[in-house]
Amino acid sequence: MDRLLGTLLGVAIAVAITWATSYRFPERLLRAQNARVGTAIAAVEGHNADGTAFTPAGRRARVELSYELTHHLSVLDRAATEDPRLTSLKDTDDVLIDDGYTALAKAWV
């Protein structure tokens, strides 16, 4: 009986901890991805502004931004699927994605 009660208590604690730590995980994941995209946009815009867009560092910044933008779409879809409250952030994320592709386009102008 003691072993059964200990096991049930352990299960209850594990479920509570899992629920408490994973409740906000999709939102934290999306916000972290937004920050990475914002950093990558700033790097590309910096290279565009100082004329170093076609140096190796500028190319690396564009590749990183391209990757982050592609990855961002999958993170957004997964996060919104896991937490429907995050669908309200879609408009904000669309603006961020547009800013990213605009920064990439400016490198070629």
Secondary structure, DSSP 4 states (H G I P E B T S, - for coil): -HHHHHHHHHHHHHHHHHHHHHTTHHHHHHHHHHHHHHHHHHHHHHHHHTT-TTSHHHHHHHHHHHHHHHHHHHHHHHHHHH-GGGGGGHHHHHHHHHHHHHHHHHTT-
